[in-house]
């Protein structure tokens, strides 16, 4: 699953008290995927299917022709994400979808865990095209890494992102888990 979220400056600059209290800025409720009920539906589907989530957070380039990764708000999002607090335009939709999430194995806690893992993965991997491609099933770029050090760096990113197939391939290619 691939999820893309807009960077929200107001989330990046939140103070610790607001983060702990989950006082989400209004603009984030509208702009950031992790606070929207339909993103929760997608995350819940990933949990049901046992799929990893590849998360990208950023904004369009000034020219509007490319995606620019931004990690500034990720540290706050990891602490704030709670799918039970997701919002929707239609309250009945929010209630129905959150009931569906709670009814599946692991409930909202499983979806929160997956969301936090995706955010940690984004923090570690957004600038690693080789690891991102491997997370989507294309290992070619990782297979072309020439040095053990390059494979071990990729291994740290892939492991942090929860991308097990990439981790497995890198270990088989000689990356040292102790490095």
Secondary structure as UniProt FT lines:
FT   STRAND          2..6
FT   HELIX           9..12
FT   HELIX           16..20
FT   TURN            21..22
FT   HELIX           26..31
FT   HELIX           33..35
FT   HELIX           37..49
FT   STRAND          54..60
FT   TURN            62..63
FT   STRAND          67..69
FT   TURN            72..73
FT   HELIX           74..80
FT   HELIX           83..85
FT   HELIX           91..103
FT   TURN            105..106
FT   HELIX           107..125
FT   TURN            126..127
FT   HELIX           129..135
FT   TURN            136..137
FT   HELIX           140..143
FT   HELIX           148..161
FT   HELIX           164..172
FT   TURN            173..174
FT   TURN            177..178
//
